[in-house]
Amino acid sequence: MLTLVINLALGVLPALILGASIAAGIDDDRPHRRMFVFVYGLWAVTLAMWNWMRSAPLAWIVLWIVVGVTALTWFGVTRRRE
């Protein structure tokens, strides 16, 4: 149960930080969103490694790897289009 709470809290944390930065008046333009996706991808891969080191259930590790690789791939694809 604790693993569930920790993973959900750490998974939502970057989105809360993005919301706080927008609320603080930082322009929510395309480069800002792209940087968020990049940082979130790195964060998700870090969560996968953290779960792996804690011997958490395999589902959490796979979930965070998929989310992280998807975000980093999206970041790379949108970079090439510009």
PDB file as gemmi writes it, atoms N, CA and C in Angstrom:
CRYST1    1.000    1.000    1.000  90.00  90.00  90.00 P 1                      
ATOM      1  N   MET A   1       0.824  -1.200   0.000  1.00  0.00           N  
ATOM      2  CA  MET A   1       0.000   0.000   0.000  1.00  0.00           C  
ATOM      3  C   MET A   1       0.866   1.261   0.000  1.00  0.00           C  
ATOM      4  N   LEU A   2       1.938   1.220   0.788  1.00  0.00           N  
ATOM      5  CA  LEU A   2       2.828   2.373   0.845  1.00  0.00           C  
ATOM      6  C   LEU A   2       3.507   2.619  -0.500  1.00  0.00           C  
ATOM      7  N   THR A   3       3.861   1.537  -1.208  1.00  0.00           N  
ATOM      8  CA  THR A   3       4.477   1.682  -2.525  1.00  0.00           C  
ATOM      9  C   THR A   3       3.518   2.382  -3.482  1.00  0.00           C  
ATOM     10  N   LEU A   4       2.256   2.057  -3.415  1.00  0.00           N  
ATOM     11  CA  LEU A   4       1.253   2.690  -4.262  1.00  0.00           C  
ATOM     12  C   LEU A   4       1.181   4.189  -3.996  1.00  0.00           C  
ATOM     13  N   VAL A   5       1.108   4.557  -2.740  1.00  0.00           N  
ATOM     14  CA  VAL A   5       1.004   5.973  -2.372  1.00  0.00           C  
ATOM     15  C   VAL A   5       2.249   6.742  -2.797  1.00  0.00           C  
ATOM     16  N   ILE A   6       3.415   6.172  -2.544  1.00  0.00           N  
ATOM     17  CA  ILE A   6       4.665   6.845  -2.899  1.00  0.00           C  
ATOM     18  C   ILE A   6       4.780   7.022  -4.407  1.00  0.00           C  
ATOM     19  N   ASN A   7       4.469   5.977  -5.170  1.00  0.00           N  
ATOM     20  CA  ASN A   7       4.568   6.068  -6.628  1.00  0.00           C  
ATOM     21  C   ASN A   7       3.584   7.078  -7.208  1.00  0.00           C  
ATOM     22  N   LEU A   8       2.375   7.094  -6.695  1.00  0.00           N  
ATOM     23  CA  LEU A   8       1.399   8.068  -7.193  1.00  0.00           C  
ATOM     24  C   LEU A   8       1.810   9.492  -6.828  1.00  0.00           C  
ATOM     25  N   ALA A   9       2.300   9.681  -5.611  1.00  0.00           N  
ATOM     26  CA  ALA A   9       2.716  11.017  -5.186  1.00  0.00           C  
ATOM     27  C   ALA A   9       3.905  11.510  -6.010  1.00  0.00           C  
ATOM     28  N   LEU A  10       4.893  10.660  -6.198  1.00  0.00           N  
ATOM     29  CA  LEU A  10       6.067  11.064  -6.974  1.00  0.00           C  
ATOM     30  C   LEU A  10       5.756  11.187  -8.465  1.00  0.00           C  
ATOM     31  N   GLY A  11       4.765  10.460  -8.946  1.00  0.00           N  
ATOM     32  CA  GLY A  11       4.367  10.572 -10.349  1.00  0.00           C  
ATOM     33  C   GLY A  11       3.633  11.867 -10.644  1.00  0.00           C  
ATOM     34  N   VAL A  12       2.919  12.386  -9.664  1.00  0.00           N  
ATOM     35  CA  VAL A  12       2.139  13.609  -9.844  1.00  0.00           C  
ATOM     36  C   VAL A  12       2.964  14.861  -9.529  1.00  0.00           C  
ATOM     37  N   LEU A  13       4.032  14.703  -8.779  1.00  0.00           N  
ATOM     38  CA  LEU A  13       4.844  15.837  -8.343  1.00  0.00           C  
ATOM     39  C   LEU A  13       5.294  16.761  -9.481  1.00  0.00           C  
ATOM     40  N   PRO A  14       5.842  16.259 -10.597  1.00  0.00           N  
ATOM     41  CA  PRO A  14       6.244  17.174 -11.671  1.00  0.00           C  
ATOM     42  C   PRO A  14       5.067  17.962 -12.268  1.00  0.00           C  
ATOM     43  N   ALA A  15       3.914  17.341 -12.355  1.00  0.00           N  
ATOM     44  CA  ALA A  15       2.742  18.056 -12.872  1.00  0.00           C  
ATOM     45  C   ALA A  15       2.328  19.182 -11.930  1.00  0.00           C  
ATOM     46  N   LEU A  16       2.438  18.941 -10.631  1.00  0.00           N  
ATOM     47  CA  LEU A  16       2.129  19.998  -9.664  1.00  0.00           C  
ATOM     48  C   LEU A  16       3.125  21.151  -9.777  1.00  0.00           C  
ATOM     49  N   ILE A  17       4.386  20.821  -9.990  1.00  0.00           N  
ATOM     50  CA  ILE A  17       5.403  21.854 -10.157  1.00  0.00           C  
ATOM     51  C   ILE A  17       5.136  22.655 -11.429  1.00  0.00           C  
ATOM     52  N   LEU A  18       4.736  21.986 -12.510  1.00  0.00           N  
ATOM     53  CA  LEU A  18       4.390  22.696 -13.743  1.00  0.00           C  
ATOM     54  C   LEU A  18       3.227  23.642 -13.495  1.00  0.00           C  
ATOM     55  N   GLY A  19       2.210  23.168 -12.802  1.00  0.00           N  
ATOM     56  CA  GLY A  19       1.069  24.022 -12.487  1.00  0.00           C  
ATOM     57  C   GLY A  19       1.462  25.215 -11.637  1.00  0.00           C  
ATOM     58  N   ALA A  20       2.352  24.998 -10.695  1.00  0.00           N  
ATOM     59  CA  ALA A  20       2.812  26.095  -9.842  1.00  0.00           C  
ATOM     60  C   ALA A  20       3.612  27.120 -10.642  1.00  0.00           C  
ATOM     61  N   SER A  21       4.413  26.656 -11.582  1.00  0.00           N  
ATOM     62  CA  SER A  21       5.191  27.596 -12.385  1.00  0.00           C  
ATOM     63  C   SER A  21       4.288  28.414 -13.305  1.00  0.00           C  
ATOM     64  N   ILE A  22       3.256  27.802 -13.845  1.00  0.00           N  
ATOM     65  CA  ILE A  22       2.298  28.544 -14.674  1.00  0.00           C  
ATOM     66  C   ILE A  22       1.542  29.552 -13.818  1.00  0.00           C  
ATOM     67  N   ALA A  23       1.148  29.128 -12.613  1.00  0.00           N  
ATOM     68  CA  ALA A  23       0.435  30.031 -11.707  1.00  0.00           C  
ATOM     69  C   ALA A  23       1.323  31.193 -11.271  1.00  0.00           C  
ATOM     70  N   ALA A  24       2.636  30.977 -11.226  1.00  0.00           N  
ATOM     71  CA  ALA A  24       3.567  32.031 -10.823  1.00  0.00           C  
ATOM     72  C   ALA A  24       3.823  33.030 -11.942  1.00  0.00           C  
ATOM     73  N   GLY A  25       3.302  32.758 -13.118  1.00  0.00           N  
ATOM     74  CA  GLY A  25       3.419  33.722 -14.205  1.00  0.00           C  
ATOM     75  C   GLY A  25       4.402  33.361 -15.292  1.00  0.00           C  
ATOM     76  N   ILE A  26       4.990  32.163 -15.233  1.00  0.00           N  
ATOM     77  CA  ILE A  26       5.888  31.746 -16.308  1.00  0.00           C  
ATOM     78  C   ILE A  26       5.038  31.407 -17.522  1.00  0.00           C  
ATOM     79  N   ASP A  27       5.430  31.921 -18.678  1.00  0.00           N  
ATOM     80  CA  ASP A  27       4.668  31.687 -19.904  1.00  0.00           C  
ATOM     81  C   ASP A  27       4.610  30.200 -20.221  1.00  0.00           C  
ATOM     82  N   ASP A  28       3.417  29.717 -20.497  1.00  0.00           N  
ATOM     83  CA  ASP A  28       3.233  28.314 -20.869  1.00  0.00           C  
ATOM     84  C   ASP A  28       3.284  28.208 -22.382  1.00  0.00           C  
ATOM     85  N   ASP A  29       4.466  28.384 -22.935  1.00  0.00           N  
ATOM     86  CA  ASP A  29       4.626  28.306 -24.375  1.00  0.00           C  
ATOM     87  C   ASP A  29       5.201  26.944 -24.764  1.00  0.00           C  
ATOM     88  N   ARG A  30       5.390  26.741 -26.045  1.00  0.00           N  
ATOM     89  CA  ARG A  30       5.853  25.456 -26.548  1.00  0.00           C  
ATOM     90  C   ARG A  30       7.201  25.017 -25.949  1.00  0.00           C  
ATOM     91  N   PRO A  31       8.220  25.889 -25.894  1.00  0.00           N  
ATOM     92  CA  PRO A  31       9.490  25.439 -25.295  1.00  0.00           C  
ATOM     93  C   PRO A  31       9.354  25.038 -23.817  1.00  0.00           C  
ATOM     94  N   HIS A  32       8.492  25.728 -23.103  1.00  0.00           N  
ATOM     95  CA  HIS A  32       8.277  25.396 -21.688  1.00  0.00           C  
ATOM     96  C   HIS A  32       7.641  24.019 -21.557  1.00  0.00           C  
ATOM     97  N   ARG A  33       6.669  23.725 -22.391  1.00  0.00           N  
ATOM     98  CA  ARG A  33       6.019  22.414 -22.351  1.00  0.00           C  
ATOM     99  C   ARG A  33       6.967  21.306 -22.788  1.00  0.00           C  
ATOM    100  N   ARG A  34       7.796  21.600 -23.794  1.00  0.00           N  
ATOM    101  CA  ARG A  34       8.765  20.596 -24.253  1.00  0.00           C  
ATOM    102  C   ARG A  34       9.763  20.277 -23.147  1.00  0.00           C  
ATOM    103  N   MET A  35      10.223  21.302 -22.449  1.00  0.00           N  
ATOM    104  CA  MET A  35      11.174  21.073 -21.365  1.00  0.00           C  
ATOM    105  C   MET A  35      10.520  20.276 -20.241  1.00  0.00           C  
ATOM    106  N   PHE A  36       9.231  20.536 -19.983  1.00  0.00           N  
ATOM    107  CA  PHE A  36       8.515  19.757 -18.980  1.00  0.00           C  
ATOM    108  C   PHE A  36       8.468  18.284 -19.376  1.00  0.00           C  
ATOM    109  N   VAL A  37       8.182  18.000 -20.635  1.00  0.00           N  
ATOM    110  CA  VAL A  37       8.117  16.603 -21.093  1.00  0.00           C  
ATOM    111  C   VAL A  37       9.487  15.938 -20.952  1.00  0.00           C  
ATOM    112  N   PHE A  38      10.545  16.664 -21.270  1.00  0.00           N  
ATOM    113  CA  PHE A  38      11.898  16.126 -21.130  1.00  0.00           C  
ATOM    114  C   PHE A  38      12.209  15.803 -19.664  1.00  0.00           C  
ATOM    115  N   VAL A  39      11.940  16.739 -18.796  1.00  0.00           N  
ATOM    116  CA  VAL A  39      12.220  16.538 -17.367  1.00  0.00           C  
ATOM    117  C   VAL A  39      11.327  15.423 -16.809  1.00  0.00           C  
ATOM    118  N   TYR A  40      10.073  15.376 -17.242  1.00  0.00           N  
ATOM    119  CA  TYR A  40       9.185  14.324 -16.759  1.00  0.00           C  
ATOM    120  C   TYR A  40       9.657  12.956 -17.231  1.00  0.00           C  
ATOM    121  N   GLY A  41      10.169  12.876 -18.457  1.00  0.00           N  
ATOM    122  CA  GLY A  41      10.715  11.611 -18.947  1.00  0.00           C  
ATOM    123  C   GLY A  41      11.889  11.140 -18.112  1.00  0.00           C  
ATOM    124  N   LEU A  42      12.791  12.060 -17.803  1.00  0.00           N  
ATOM    125  CA  LEU A  42      13.928  11.704 -16.955  1.00  0.00           C  
ATOM    126  C   LEU A  42      13.462  11.316 -15.552  1.00  0.00           C  
ATOM    127  N   TRP A  43      12.473  12.038 -15.050  1.00  0.00           N  
ATOM    128  CA  TRP A  43      11.928  11.748 -13.727  1.00  0.00           C  
ATOM    129  C   TRP A  43      11.313  10.350 -13.694  1.00  0.00           C  
ATOM    130  N   ALA A  44      10.572   9.989 -14.737  1.00  0.00           N  
ATOM    131  CA  ALA A  44       9.920   8.682 -14.780  1.00  0.00           C  
ATOM    132  C   ALA A  44      10.951   7.558 -14.843  1.00  0.00           C  
ATOM    133  N   VAL A  45      12.003   7.740 -15.617  1.00  0.00           N  
ATOM    134  CA  VAL A  45      13.056   6.721 -15.672  1.00  0.00           C  
ATOM    135  C   VAL A  45      13.740   6.603 -14.308  1.00  0.00           C  
ATOM    136  N   THR A  46      13.932   7.729 -13.640  1.00  0.00           N  
ATOM    137  CA  THR A  46      14.515   7.706 -12.299  1.00  0.00           C  
ATOM    138  C   THR A  46      13.600   6.956 -11.323  1.00  0.00           C  
ATOM    139  N   LEU A  47      12.298   7.170 -11.431  1.00  0.00           N  
ATOM    140  CA  LEU A  47      11.357   6.429 -10.582  1.00  0.00           C  
ATOM    141  C   LEU A  47      11.422   4.932 -10.865  1.00  0.00           C  
ATOM    142  N   ALA A  48      11.589   4.559 -12.128  1.00  0.00           N  
ATOM    143  CA  ALA A  48      11.722   3.135 -12.467  1.00  0.00           C  
ATOM    144  C   ALA A  48      12.966   2.553 -11.807  1.00  0.00           C  
ATOM    145  N   MET A  49      14.069   3.284 -11.864  1.00  0.00           N  
ATOM    146  CA  MET A  49      15.296   2.793 -11.222  1.00  0.00           C  
ATOM    147  C   MET A  49      15.132   2.721  -9.704  1.00  0.00           C  
ATOM    148  N   TRP A  50      14.465   3.715  -9.136  1.00  0.00           N  
ATOM    149  CA  TRP A  50      14.249   3.730  -7.696  1.00  0.00           C  
ATOM    150  C   TRP A  50      13.413   2.526  -7.267  1.00  0.00           C  
ATOM    151  N   ASN A  51      12.362   2.249  -8.028  1.00  0.00           N  
ATOM    152  CA  ASN A  51      11.523   1.087  -7.726  1.00  0.00           C  
ATOM    153  C   ASN A  51      12.305  -0.212  -7.879  1.00  0.00           C  
ATOM    154  N   TRP A  52      13.152  -0.267  -8.886  1.00  0.00           N  
ATOM    155  CA  TRP A  52      13.965  -1.460  -9.093  1.00  0.00           C  
ATOM    156  C   TRP A  52      14.912  -1.684  -7.914  1.00  0.00           C  
ATOM    157  N   MET A  53      15.529  -0.592  -7.443  1.00  0.00           N  
ATOM    158  CA  MET A  53      16.460  -0.698  -6.312  1.00  0.00           C  
ATOM    159  C   MET A  53      15.735  -1.116  -5.026  1.00  0.00           C  
ATOM    160  N   ARG A  54      14.479  -0.745  -4.903  1.00  0.00           N  
ATOM    161  CA  ARG A  54      13.695  -1.110  -3.705  1.00  0.00           C  
ATOM    162  C   ARG A  54      13.014  -2.464  -3.855  1.00  0.00           C  
ATOM    163  N   SER A  55      13.222  -3.142  -4.982  1.00  0.00           N  
ATOM    164  CA  SER A  55      12.574  -4.430  -5.276  1.00  0.00           C  
ATOM    165  C   SER A  55      11.053  -4.303  -5.226  1.00  0.00           C  
ATOM    166  N   ALA A  56      10.568  -3.204  -5.784  1.00  0.00           N  
ATOM    167  CA  ALA A  56       9.118  -2.978  -5.857  1.00  0.00           C  
ATOM    168  C   ALA A  56       8.518  -3.924  -6.903  1.00  0.00           C  
ATOM    169  N   PRO A  57       7.211  -4.028  -6.944  1.00  0.00           N  
ATOM    170  CA  PRO A  57       6.576  -4.886  -7.947  1.00  0.00           C  
ATOM    171  C   PRO A  57       6.986  -4.484  -9.372  1.00  0.00           C  
ATOM    172  N   LEU A  58       7.124  -5.481 -10.213  1.00  0.00           N  
ATOM    173  CA  LEU A  58       7.567  -5.281 -11.590  1.00  0.00           C  
ATOM    174  C   LEU A  58       6.655  -4.329 -12.361  1.00  0.00           C  
ATOM    175  N   ALA A  59       5.388  -4.296 -12.030  1.00  0.00           N  
ATOM    176  CA  ALA A  59       4.443  -3.419 -12.735  1.00  0.00           C  
ATOM    177  C   ALA A  59       4.845  -1.951 -12.607  1.00  0.00           C  
ATOM    178  N   TRP A  60       5.313  -1.524 -11.439  1.00  0.00           N  
ATOM    179  CA  TRP A  60       5.735  -0.130 -11.268  1.00  0.00           C  
ATOM    180  C   TRP A  60       6.963   0.178 -12.100  1.00  0.00           C  
ATOM    181  N   ILE A  61       7.879  -0.754 -12.135  1.00  0.00           N  
ATOM    182  CA  ILE A  61       9.107  -0.545 -12.906  1.00  0.00           C  
ATOM    183  C   ILE A  61       8.772  -0.413 -14.389  1.00  0.00           C  
ATOM    184  N   VAL A  62       7.955  -1.317 -14.894  1.00  0.00           N  
ATOM    185  CA  VAL A  62       7.572  -1.281 -16.308  1.00  0.00           C  
ATOM    186  C   VAL A  62       6.771  -0.020 -16.617  1.00  0.00           C  
ATOM    187  N   LEU A  63       5.848   0.342 -15.750  1.00  0.00           N  
ATOM    188  CA  LEU A  63       5.040   1.538 -15.968  1.00  0.00           C  
ATOM    189  C   LEU A  63       5.922   2.773 -16.117  1.00  0.00           C  
ATOM    190  N   TRP A  64       6.857   2.975 -15.192  1.00  0.00           N  
ATOM    191  CA  TRP A  64       7.686   4.178 -15.240  1.00  0.00           C  
ATOM    192  C   TRP A  64       8.674   4.154 -16.397  1.00  0.00           C  
ATOM    193  N   ILE A  65       9.146   2.969 -16.781  1.00  0.00           N  
ATOM    194  CA  ILE A  65      10.021   2.901 -17.961  1.00  0.00           C  
ATOM    195  C   ILE A  65       9.235   3.277 -19.210  1.00  0.00           C  
ATOM    196  N   VAL A  66       8.032   2.749 -19.351  1.00  0.00           N  
ATOM    197  CA  VAL A  66       7.210   3.054 -20.529  1.00  0.00           C  
ATOM    198  C   VAL A  66       6.874   4.541 -20.578  1.00  0.00           C  
ATOM    199  N   VAL A  67       6.475   5.114 -19.454  1.00  0.00           N  
ATOM    200  CA  VAL A  67       6.140   6.540 -19.407  1.00  0.00           C  
ATOM    201  C   VAL A  67       7.374   7.387 -19.731  1.00  0.00           C  
ATOM    202  N   GLY A  68       8.512   7.041 -19.141  1.00  0.00           N  
ATOM    203  CA  GLY A  68       9.730   7.809 -19.365  1.00  0.00           C  
ATOM    204  C   GLY A  68      10.221   7.734 -20.793  1.00  0.00           C  
ATOM    205  N   VAL A  69      10.262   6.543 -21.353  1.00  0.00           N  
ATOM    206  CA  VAL A  69      10.728   6.390 -22.736  1.00  0.00           C  
ATOM    207  C   VAL A  69       9.757   7.058 -23.699  1.00  0.00           C  
ATOM    208  N   THR A  70       8.458   6.977 -23.429  1.00  0.00           N  
ATOM    209  CA  THR A  70       7.477   7.649 -24.276  1.00  0.00           C  
ATOM    210  C   THR A  70       7.670   9.162 -24.257  1.00  0.00           C  
ATOM    211  N   ALA A  71       7.865   9.730 -23.076  1.00  0.00           N  
ATOM    212  CA  ALA A  71       8.065  11.176 -22.970  1.00  0.00           C  
ATOM    213  C   ALA A  71       9.355  11.604 -23.650  1.00  0.00           C  
ATOM    214  N   LEU A  72      10.431  10.861 -23.451  1.00  0.00           N  
ATOM    215  CA  LEU A  72      11.698  11.222 -24.084  1.00  0.00           C  
ATOM    216  C   LEU A  72      11.642  11.055 -25.602  1.00  0.00           C  
ATOM    217  N   THR A  73      10.918  10.051 -26.067  1.00  0.00           N  
ATOM    218  CA  THR A  73      10.736   9.878 -27.508  1.00  0.00           C  
ATOM    219  C   THR A  73       9.933  11.036 -28.090  1.00  0.00           C  
ATOM    220  N   TRP A  74       8.868  11.425 -27.411  1.00  0.00           N  
ATOM    221  CA  TRP A  74       8.066  12.565 -27.869  1.00  0.00           C  
ATOM    222  C   TRP A  74       8.912  13.831 -27.916  1.00  0.00           C  
ATOM    223  N   PHE A  75       9.740  14.024 -26.901  1.00  0.00           N  
ATOM    224  CA  PHE A  75      10.627  15.180 -26.871  1.00  0.00           C  
ATOM    225  C   PHE A  75      11.570  15.163 -28.075  1.00  0.00           C  
ATOM    226  N   GLY A  76      12.129  14.013 -28.391  1.00  0.00           N  
ATOM    227  CA  GLY A  76      13.042  13.903 -29.528  1.00  0.00           C  
ATOM    228  C   GLY A  76      12.346  14.107 -30.862  1.00  0.00           C  
ATOM    229  N   VAL A  77      11.140  13.585 -30.995  1.00  0.00           N  
ATOM    230  CA  VAL A  77      10.405  13.725 -32.261  1.00  0.00           C  
ATOM    231  C   VAL A  77      10.008  15.170 -32.501  1.00  0.00           C  
ATOM    232  N   THR A  78       9.519  15.849 -31.481  1.00  0.00           N  
ATOM    233  CA  THR A  78       9.119  17.250 -31.673  1.00  0.00           C  
ATOM    234  C   THR A  78      10.324  18.144 -31.904  1.00  0.00           C  
ATOM    235  N   ARG A  79      11.468  17.754 -31.410  1.00  0.00           N  
ATOM    236  CA  ARG A  79      12.689  18.544 -31.632  1.00  0.00           C  
ATOM    237  C   ARG A  79      13.114  18.479 -33.091  1.00  0.00           C  
ATOM    238  N   ARG A  80      12.955  17.341 -33.698  1.00  0.00           N  
ATOM    239  CA  ARG A  80      13.348  17.167 -35.102  1.00  0.00           C  
ATOM    240  C   ARG A  80      12.417  17.915 -36.053  1.00  0.00           C  
ATOM    241  N   ARG A  81      11.152  18.078 -35.660  1.00  0.00           N  
ATOM    242  CA  ARG A  81      10.186  18.744 -36.531  1.00  0.00           C  
ATOM    243  C   ARG A  81      10.377  20.251 -36.580  1.00  0.00           C  
ATOM    244  N   GLU A  82      11.043  20.800 -35.571  1.00  0.00           N  
ATOM    245  CA  GLU A  82      11.185  22.270 -35.518  1.00  0.00           C  
ATOM    246  C   GLU A  82      12.293  22.760 -36.407  1.00  0.00           C  
TER     247      GLU A  82                                                      
END                                                                             
